[in-house]
Amino acid sequence: MRSSRSNRLFVFVATSLIGLAGCATLPRTTAEPVPIVGTWVVRDPMAPFPYHMYVFNADGTMQQANPDAGDPHSSDSDGKGVWAIRGDRVVGRWVEITADRATHKYSGRNEISFEIRVTGDTLTGTESVKLYDANEKLTELPAGPVFHGTRVTLPSSR
């Protein structure tokens, strides 16, 4: 029989080795940042209100926001979505919920799929839009004109 002290030492060593083995299998991060990650001012000529803020997070999620001033009949939420790198482009989709301004009831959702190319602190993208009404009836809009964005950066130090 082992003493309680040697049992504790055995448990400590065993759990330490298991912990180290688990750390060895963690995904490695690359030294290269993903070019889309960050905050962007985006101009989308197809949207009811053309100026948007996009935030691309490193975990593959994104947010979109714009002033709720584009449509006098409906109000929309901020968009939330996902993105992924596919070769030299970023693909993804975000969704926003809409409500009727007069009745304050759910009126549908908008799903925007996009493809973006990033060059330094600028982006250029195309999108397709699917609009669903409160009864889930789909209206697809034709592909819109190209949208453009500029990264929000820190002011240069003097």
C-alpha positions in Angstrom: 0.0 0.0 0.0 1.1 3.5 -0.8 1.2 6.2 1.8 -1.2 9.1 1.3 1.8 11.3 0.6 3.0 9.2 -2.3 -0.6 8.9 -3.6 -0.9 12.7 -3.6 2.4 13.0 -5.4 1.3 10.4 -8.0 -2.0 12.3 -8.6 -0.1 15.6 -8.9 2.4 14.2 -11.4 -0.3 12.4 -13.4 -2.6 15.5 -13.7 0.3 17.7 -14.5 1.3 15.4 -17.4 -2.3 15.3 -18.7 -2.5 19.1 -18.5 0.8 19.5 -20.4 -0.4 17.0 -23.1 -3.6 18.9 -23.5 -1.7 22.2 -24.0 0.4 20.5 -26.7 -2.8 19.9 -28.7 -4.2 23.4 -28.6 -4.4 25.2 -31.9 -1.5 27.3 -32.8 -2.1 31.0 -33.7 -0.3 32.4 -36.7 1.8 35.5 -36.4 -0.1 36.9 -39.4 -3.3 38.8 -38.5 -6.4 38.1 -40.6 -6.8 41.2 -42.8 -10.6 41.5 -42.4 -10.5 41.6 -38.5 -11.3 45.1 -37.3 -13.8 47.9 -37.6 -14.9 49.3 -41.0 -16.9 52.2 -42.3 -18.8 50.7 -45.3 -20.7 52.5 -48.0 -23.4 50.3 -49.6 -25.3 52.1 -52.4 -28.0 49.4 -52.5 -29.0 49.9 -48.8 -31.9 52.2 -47.8 -29.3 54.1 -45.7 -26.0 53.7 -47.4 -23.5 54.1 -44.5 -22.8 51.2 -42.2 -20.4 50.1 -39.5 -19.0 46.5 -39.9 -17.0 44.8 -37.1 -15.3 41.5 -38.0 -14.2 39.5 -35.0 -11.3 37.0 -35.0 -13.7 34.2 -34.0 -15.5 34.4 -37.3 -18.5 36.5 -36.1 -19.4 40.0 -37.3 -21.8 42.8 -36.5 -23.3 45.4 -38.8 -24.9 48.6 -37.7 -26.4 51.7 -39.4 -28.7 54.5 -38.4 -32.3 53.3 -38.4 -33.3 56.0 -40.9 -33.4 54.3 -44.3 -37.0 53.1 -44.5 -40.0 55.2 -43.2 -42.2 52.1 -42.8 -39.9 49.5 -41.1 -37.3 49.5 -38.4 -34.4 47.1 -38.4 -32.0 45.7 -35.8 -28.3 45.6 -36.0 -27.1 42.7 -38.2 -25.3 39.8 -36.7 -23.5 37.2 -38.8 -20.6 34.9 -39.6 -17.6 35.0 -42.0 -14.8 32.8 -43.2 -11.7 33.0 -45.4 -12.0 31.3 -48.8 -8.7 31.7 -50.7 -8.1 35.4 -51.2 -11.6 36.5 -50.2 -13.9 36.7 -47.2 -17.4 35.1 -47.5 -20.2 35.4 -45.0 -23.7 36.2 -44.2 -25.5 38.5 -41.7 -29.1 38.8 -40.6 -31.2 41.6 -39.3 -34.8 41.6 -37.9 -37.4 44.1 -39.1 -40.4 45.6 -37.4 -43.3 47.7 -38.6 -42.9 51.2 -37.3 -46.7 51.8 -37.0 -47.7 48.5 -35.3 -44.4 47.7 -33.6 -44.8 44.1 -34.7 -42.3 41.7 -36.4 -42.4 42.2 -40.1 -39.6 39.9 -41.3 -35.9 39.5 -41.6 -33.2 40.4 -44.1 -30.3 38.0 -44.9 -27.3 39.5 -46.7 -24.7 37.2 -48.1 -21.4 38.8 -49.1 -18.0 38.2 -50.7 -15.2 40.7 -49.8 -11.6 41.3 -50.9 -9.4 43.2 -48.5 -6.4 45.3 -49.7 -4.6 47.0 -46.7 -7.1 49.3 -45.1 -9.8 49.1 -47.8 -12.3 46.5 -48.7 -14.5 45.9 -51.8 -17.4 43.5 -51.8 -20.5 42.2 -53.5 -23.7 41.0 -51.9 -27.0 39.2 -52.5 -30.0 40.0 -50.4 -33.0 37.8 -49.4 -35.9 39.5 -47.7 -38.4 37.4 -45.7 -41.8 38.8 -44.6 -43.5 38.0 -41.4 -45.0 34.9 -43.1 -41.6 33.7 -44.3 -42.4 34.6 -47.9 -39.0 35.2 -49.7 -38.2 38.1 -51.9 -34.8 38.0 -53.5 -33.2 41.2 -54.7 -30.9 41.3 -57.7 -27.2 41.5 -56.9 -26.4 45.0 -55.9 -23.6 47.3 -57.0 -20.2 46.9 -55.3 -19.8 48.2 -51.8 -16.6 49.7 -50.4 -15.2 50.2 -46.9 -12.3 51.8 -45.1 -10.8 50.5 -41.9 -11.1 52.5 -38.7 -7.5 53.0 -37.5 -5.9 54.8 -34.6 -4.7 58.3 -35.4 -1.1 58.5 -36.3 1.2 59.6 -33.5 3.0 62.8 -33.9 
